[in-house]
Amino acid sequence: MTIPGDELLFLPLGGSGEIGMNVNLFGCQGKWIMVDLGMTFADPSLPGVELVLPDLTFIERNRDRLLGVVLTHGREDHLGAAPYLAGDLKVPVYATPFTAGLLREKLKSDGFDDAIKVKTVSMGATLELGPFKIRYVHLAHSIPEGNALVIETPYGRLFHTGDWKLDDEPLMGKPSTPEQLTAIGDSGVLALVGDSTNVFNREASGSEGEVRRAMLEVVKGRKGRVLVTTFASNAARVDTIGHVANETGRQLCVVGRSLDRIIRVAKASGYLKHLPPLIDPDEAMSLPPQSVLFVATGCQGEARAALARIAAKEHNEIRLSKGDLVIFSSKQIPGNELAVGVLHNALVSQGVEVITEKGAHVHVSGHPGRPELEAMYGWIRPQIAVPVHGEMRHMTEHATLALSLGVPDAIVPTNGAVIRLAPDGPKKLREETAGRLVLDGDVIVPADGLTMVQRRRLLFNGYLSVSLALQRGKLLGEPVFAVQGLPLEEDLDDFVAKAKREVVRIVETSNAKDVAGLSEKIRIAIRSQARDYTGKRPIAEVHIIKV
């Protein structure tokens, strides 16, 4: 088990080699701090699961050496796992006011009110945890209070960017200026641990102010209802949508509980001061179509989100029709293409016009493109580049870019890799436990554990069972079959009849006293028959009752 000595270690448990689920550990002089505790969303390889969480086995075993969890901002991929996992760590969670408010709301709604001690840190303030001195540095992002962290240690100064971008017209907060960032670089920075998401983008991400003007032009003059869908956490975009509603004379209706939460916390933290009064869906649907603007969750095609229910005509209150407009003010996350495509098709089939970022300038990313990365390296001038928050291709390209900009050294981490940054770094020392957990219903289980293996087998191969009763080695009645998910269709009766004959034959020719052996013979036989009929290898079970 790795215990940091007279050195500065970096150990990611999530977010290195993937986009999402960010968890980063920094260690020195026997102590650790954790920066962010995020989650990600499941893909089709995890049927029945929505949320994926990081495996914190390593730091749970070292919880007596963990000083705290420090959150950079409030996006789900940076704090979403905290309600489920932070309580087991038994340390405080530190965050700026808006992020702390979001976390408290999530804890309350999930029934974990008192499970975690959430401590609020003022914007720009400094926090001291053991050998670590941590200062919040405000950077622009797509959510209020995006922060980098300057982490002072006895072995060097770190600049952890969090999620960020450069924005000439930020609509919320006052990001650090080039002069302020240059001053950090002047003080000497050992390593920059940085966002790699948009490293392949040759242009800067753009300004929220540009989106505001473009969206206003799109909505202006429309005769039908307009619905804008975006990430719930993008409070700056919600502010833009409110501005568009005011400028076009439309009433604003918010649809989705996560949006309600963001708006409530943002207002309590001093943001969204000019958001117009909100109306409820019933009132919105009673207004002339040109008098209402909806903002809804579901931009990634999430099945239970508001927009999916509206598109499927299953929403209790809201209906769209021919001549209405839906604006996707978001970027399609890789892996969600199919779900978003289904959503688009459902809307278009009803005569609803759909506009995405490809058709109009209705979205800008919250992550830095290549020119922004170049600018940041020019200001910070680290000795070591440590790319994170990206797939391997993103992080490798980020490292190559940093070296081309004159950074002396770079290292590409993977989840679980223990990296010494100082002294004599960067150097990979060893691997520690890192992996994925899933929230399956109300239970957290390993993503590669027995439950998920069985779930996938059921999904892809189906289920087959036979139940039979034996009395003195003889069958009582006929075997009873249960078949689920096998492509038998009109062959089902024929299959069951043949399988029954085979079970009878095995019972009559086998030693009935050896129940385990008899059961295994029958299992192999019926599974083999299923393979002959369907090409599938179902989960097969045999239930023998001795009377």
N, C-alpha and C positions, 0 to 999 in steps of 0.2 A: 504494500500500500504506500503510495507516494505521500511523503510528508515534506513540505517545503523547508529547506534549511536556510543557510545564508546565501540566498539566491532569489531571483524573481521568475516564477513559473507562470505559464499560461496553459489552461486546459479547457478546451471547449467540450461541452456535453450535448450540444445541439447547435444547428445553424452553420456548421462548417461542412460543406458538401451538399447543402440543401438550402432552399429559401424558406425560412420559417423556423419555428421552434428554437429560438435563440437562447442559449444558456452558455455563459462564459465564466470560467473561474480564474482568478488571479491569486497566486500564493507567494508568500515570503515569510521567513522567520517563524515557521510552524503554523501560520494562519492562512485562511482563505477568505476571499470575498466572492460573491456571485453577482455578475452583472446580467440582469434580465432573466426571466423565467417564462419562456413563451411556449406556445403550442402550434400545431399545424392541423390541417384538415385531412381526413382520410381520402384515399383514392379507392377505385374498385377492387384492389387487392385485399381490402379489409371490409368485407361485406357486413352490413349492419352496424358499422361504426362511423361516427362523425368526427370525433376529436382524437388527435394523436398527441401524446405527452412525452417528454424526455424521461429517460431512465436515469434517476439520480442516485443509483445504488452507491456509487463511489463516495459522493459527498454526504450521503446519509450515514455511511459508516464512519465518516470523519466529521459528523455534525458538531462535535465538541471543539473543532478547530475552525468552524465557519463563523464569521463575525456578523454577517448580514447579507441581505439581498438588496441590490441597488438597481432600480428600474430607470431606464433611459427615457421611456415614454409609454403611452398607453395603448399601442396597437396590440392585437391579440397574439401576434407572433413574438411579442416581447413580455407580455404579462399574463397571457391567457391560462397558463398552467398553474399560476400562483394559488388560486382558490383550491385546487386539488392536491397540490404537492407541498406548498410552503409551510403548512402546519406541521408536517413531519420533520421539517428542518429545525423548528423551535428557535428561530432567530427573527429579529425584526425585518420588515420590508420597508425600504426607504424610497420615497418618490416625491416629485414636485406636486403642487396642489391639485392640478387637474388630473394627473395620473393617479394620485392617491384617492381622489374622489371616485374615479372610475372603478378602482379596485375595491373600495368599500362598498359600492353599489353592487358589484358582482358577488362579493362575499355575502351580502345581505340577501340577494335574490336566490343564491344557491344554498342558503341556510348555514353559512359558515361564519356568521357575524363575529364571533369571538375566537375563531380558530387562529387568526394571525394578528400580530401587532403591526399595524401600518403607521409609520412615522412620516409626517410631512416635512419636506425640506424646501425652503424658499428657493425661487428661481435665482440662479447665480451663487447660491450659498455653498459653503464648504462643509464637508462631513468628515470626521476623523474616526476611523475604525482600526484599532491596533496600529500596525506599521503603515497603514494606508491613509492617505489624506486625499479626499475626493472632492473635486470642484465641478459643479454643474455649469456647462457652457451651452447657451441656447443656440440651436441651429434650426433653420427652416425645415419643415416636413409637412406632411399632409394631415397632421393632427396637432392640436395645441401642445406646446411645451415639449417639442422634440429637443433632446439634449445630447451633446457629447459629454464625455467625462474626462477631465484631466486627473489622472491618478498618480500622486506622488508616492514614491517608495524609497527606501534606503539604497536601492540598486538602480534607480533611474525613473524617469518620468514617462508615463504612458498617455497617449491620446486615443481614447476609444470613441469612435465617431457616432455610434448608434446609427439610426436611419437619418438621412439628411439630404438636402439639396441646396442649391443657391437660388434665391428668388429676389428679383429686383423689385417686386411688388408684393411682399408678404402681407396677407390680410389679417394675420393674428400674431401678436407678439413682435418683439424686436430682436431678430437674430443677430448673432455676433458679427461685427464688421471685419473686413479684411485686416484692418489695423490691429484689432484685438486678437485675431488668430495669428497674425504675424508675431505679435508679442509673445504668444505661447511658444511659437517656434524659436524665437530669440532666446528663450529661457533654457532651451535644450530639451529635445524629445528623444527618448530611447527608441520607442516603437509606436507606430500608428496602427491600431487595430480597426479595420475599416470596411464599410459597406461595399460589396462588389456587384450588386444586383444589375446595374445598368452599364457595366464597363464596356459592353460592345456598342453602346449608343454613341454615335459620332457627334451628336449634338447635345447641348445642355437640355435639361428636363423642361425648362420653361416656367412661366410665372402663373400663379393663381389669378393674377389680375387679367392676364390674357384670356383665361378660361371664362372669367366673368363677362368680358366684353363679347366674346364669341357666343356664349350661351344666350345672352340677351338678344343678339341678332337672330339666333335660331328661333327663339320663342316669340319674338315681336311679330305681331300681325297674324298669328295662328288663330284659327277659328274654333278648333276643337279643344278637348282636354289635353293637357300636357302632364306627363309623369316623368320625373327624373329619378333614376336609380344610381346609387353610388355606395361606396363603402360607408357603413354607419359611423366609423371612427373619424371620417374626414369632415371634421367640424368646419373647416374653412370652406369646403364645398357646400355644406349646408348653409353657411352664411351667404355664399354666392347665390344659391337657389332662392333664399329669402330676398336678396337684393333684386333678382330677376322678377320675382313675384310682385314686389313693390313697383318696379319700373313698368311692368306690363299691365298693372291693374288687376292682378289675379289674387285670389285668396289662397293661402298656403295650408295644405293638409299633409300631415306627417303620418306615414303608415309603417309600423314596425316597432316592436318593443325596444330593440337595440338603439334605434334612432331616438326614441323617447328618452332613453337613459343618457345618451351622449348629450342631447340638448339640455337636459336637466342639470347634469354635472357641469357642462360648459357655462351655463348661465350662473350657476353658483360660484364658479371660479372667475367670473368677470368677463366672459366671452359672450358672443352672440347678442350683444346689446341692442342691435338694430334689427333683429329677427322680427318679422311682422307677427301679429297675433295669429295663433293657429286655430283652425276650425276642425270639427270632427268629420269623419267620412259621410255620415248621414247628411249633414249640412252641405258638404262639398258636392254630393251627387244631386242635391236639389237645385244647385246653381246652374246658370247657363254654362255650357261647356267652355266658352272662352273666358270664364271668370274664375277658373280654378287651376291651381298647379299642385300636383302631388309630388312628394319626395318619398321614395320607398326603398326598403331593403331588398336584396336579392339579385344584385348585379352579376353574381357569379353562377346564377342558375340554381341556387340552393333550393332543394325541394320544398322545405317548410317555410321559406321566406315569403314575404307579402307578394312580391311580383310574380312568383311562380303560381300562387293561388289566383291572382288576378288573371294571368294569362290562361289558366285552365278553367276560368269562369267558376271558381270554387270559393272566391272571397265572399264573405257574408254581406259586404256593403258596397264594394267598388266594382264597377264594370267599365270596360273600355269598348269602343266601337269604331266603326269606319270614320276616318277623318281625325282621330286622336293621334297623339304623338308620344312615343317613349324614347327618352334620351338615356343612353348608357354612358354616364359620366364616370367611367372607370376603365381600367385596362383588364383584359381577359387574362387571368392567371393560367399559366401552362397546366394542362390537365383538366381544365374546366370547359374545354372547347365544345364537347358534346352536349353538356348540360346547357350551356349558353345558347348553342345552336337550336336546341329543342325549344327553348324559350322564345328566341327570335321567330321561329317558324309558327309557333302558337299565336303570337301577336300578329304577325303579318297575315295569317289566314283569316283573321277577324277584320282585316282592312286597316289595321293600325300601322302607322309609319314608324320605322325604327331607325334611329341615328346613333352611330357609335363614334369613337374617336377617329376612326378611319374616314368618316364622312364629314366631320366638322371638328373644330378645335375645342372639344367639350371636356377634355381631360388632360392633365399633365401629371407626370409621375412624381412621387415624393422621394425618389432616389437619384443620386448623382450620375449624370452621363459623363463621358470621357473628359470633356473640357472642364467640368466641375472637379473631377478627381485631380486633374493636372493643376488646377488652381490651389486645391487644398494641400497638395504635396509641396507646392511652391511656398505656401505660408508656414506649414508645420515643419517641414524638413527633417523627418525622423531618420534615425540610423537604420531602423529595421521596418519593413512593411509586413504586416500580418493581415492578409485578406481574410474576411469572414463574410457571412450573410450572402451566400451564393452557392451554386452548384460548382463542382470541381472545375468545369470549363471557365466559369466566371472568375473564380479565385486565382486560377493559373494565369489568366489574361491580366488580372489586376496586378499580380506580382511582376509579370513581364513589363507592364506599363510603369510601375514604380521604379524598377531598375533602370528603365530607359530615361527616367526623369532625374537620375543621379542619386537615388536612394542606395546606400552602400550594400544593403543586404535585404533579403526577403525570404519568408518561409510560408508555405501553404499548409495550413493545419487540416486535420481531419478530426471528427468527433472522437474523443477518447485519447487523443495524442497529448502527452505531457511534453511541453516545449519549454526549455530554459531560455529565457530572454537575456538574463545577465546573472553572473559574469560569463564571459566566453560563449555568448549566444549569437544568433539563435541556433539551438540544437535540440533535436527530438531525443528524449530520454527513454520513453517507454510508452506502452499503451495501458490505459485503465478502462474499466467497464463503461460502455456508452451504448445506448440503444433506444428503443422506442416502446412506449406503453400505449395502450388504447383505453379510452373510456367506453366500455361496452355496457350500455344501460346505465346502471349505477355502480358498476364494478370496474376497477382498474386492473387490467391483465396485460401480460407481455404481448407485443405485436406478433412475435414469432412463437408464441406458446401454443399449448395443445388446443385451447379454445379456438384460436384463429385458424389453426391448421384444420381442425374438424369443420369449422364453418366454411372454409374454402372447398374442402372435399364435398361437403353437402351441396354447395352452390354449383360446382362443376360436374359432379358425378351422381348426385341423387342418393336415395336411401332405400334399403330393402331389408325387411325382417320377416322371420317366420316364427310362429309360436306353436308348440305342440305339447300334448299331455301324454305321459307314459304311465302305464300300470303293469307292474311285473314284466317290464321290457316290451310291452305291446302298446301300440298307439290307441288312444281313446279319441275317437272322432277323427276329423280331418285336420291337417295342419292349416293354420290361418296365416295368410300373408298380408303384409302392409307394404305398399310401394309408393314412394314419393319422388317426383322429379326425374323419373326414367322415361326416355322417349319411346314408350311402347304403344301408346294410342290404341289402334284397333287390334294390336297383337297382345294386349294385356291379358285377356282371358286365356288365350293359348299358352302364354308364358306361365301363368299361375298354374294351369292344369299340368303342364309338363314339369314344373318345379315341384308340385305336390307328389307326382309319381316318383320323382327322384328322391325326395325326402323319405317316402315310404320304403323305397328300395334300400336306402342306407340304413334305416332303422331295423329292417328285417335281416340285414346281413352284417350288422355290427354288434359289438358287445354293449348292451344297453346299460350295464353297470358302470361303464366308464363314461360318465355324463360329459366330462370336459372333452374327451376325445371324440365322442359322438357329435357334440355341438360344433367342433372345429371342422369335422368332415362335411357336415351339412352347410356350414357357412361358406366353405370353399366351393362346394358344388353349386349353391344358388348364385354366388357371385360370378362363377364361371359361366353359368347359363345366362346371366344378365349381360355379361360381356359378349357372348355369342349372338344375343338378340340385338344389342344396342351399340356395342363398341365401348360402353361405359364400364367403369369399375366402381360401383357404388359402395358406400358404407353398408356393410351387411351385418346383421345381428341375428342370433338364434336364442330363443327363450324356451327352455325345457322345464315343464312342471311335472314332478313325480307325484302320482296320486297313490 
